[in-house]
Amino acid sequence: MSTLVDTNVLLRQFEPAHHHHHAAVTATLRLIERGEELYVAAQSIAEFWSAATRPSAQNGLGLDIVAVASAVAEIERTFALLLADEATVYGHWKRLILGERVTGRRVFDARLVAVMLAHGIARLLTFNGADFAGLGIVVLDPQAVRSI
């Protein structure tokens, strides 16, 4: 089974003090052990870079560029299946935002779903399942995956 890993799961894996850290790491390892294909979108790498380099006081990790580049290299090694932006992503995204009347920050979530649709991926591993409600995908909460 194919699953896209959301940015928040990636971030929690690099934030050991966060209460979701263990769930993020354990769920990812469990899915890999089951032989599932885990993907990361190029958009998620950009979102990770933004959040990881943003100061802690602004809800970021406050890491320097060298540390973030190292973390991104680790993500690329762990999730060798990096999804490129296909030409069809825009069409899926536009249909989603118009059909579901998506506004504000959710347009970025809809874009991740569009990437999933373009690549035939039906599941998303995320701590923010409510953000993807009504967008036609299956949401896996890392806390639920680690207990299975």
HELIX and SHEET records of a PDB file:
HELIX    1   1 THR A    7  GLN A   13  1                                   7    
HELIX    2   2 HIS A   21  GLU A   33  1                                  13    
HELIX    3   3 ALA A   42  THR A   53  1                                  12    
HELIX    4   4 SER A   56  GLN A   58  5                                   3    
HELIX    5   5 ILE A   65  THR A   78  1                                  14    
HELIX    6   6 THR A   88  GLY A   99  1                                  12    
HELIX    7   7 ARG A  106  HIS A  119  1                                  14    
HELIX    8   8 GLY A  129  PHE A  132  5                                   4    
HELIX    9   9 PRO A  142  VAL A  145  1                                   4    
SHEET    1   A 5 LEU A  81  LEU A  83  0                                        
SHEET    2   A 5 GLU A  37  ALA A  41  1                                        
SHEET    3   A 5 SER A   2  VAL A   5  1                                        
SHEET    4   A 5 ARG A 123  LEU A 125  1                                        
SHEET    5   A 5 VAL A 138  LEU A 140  1                                        
END                                                                             
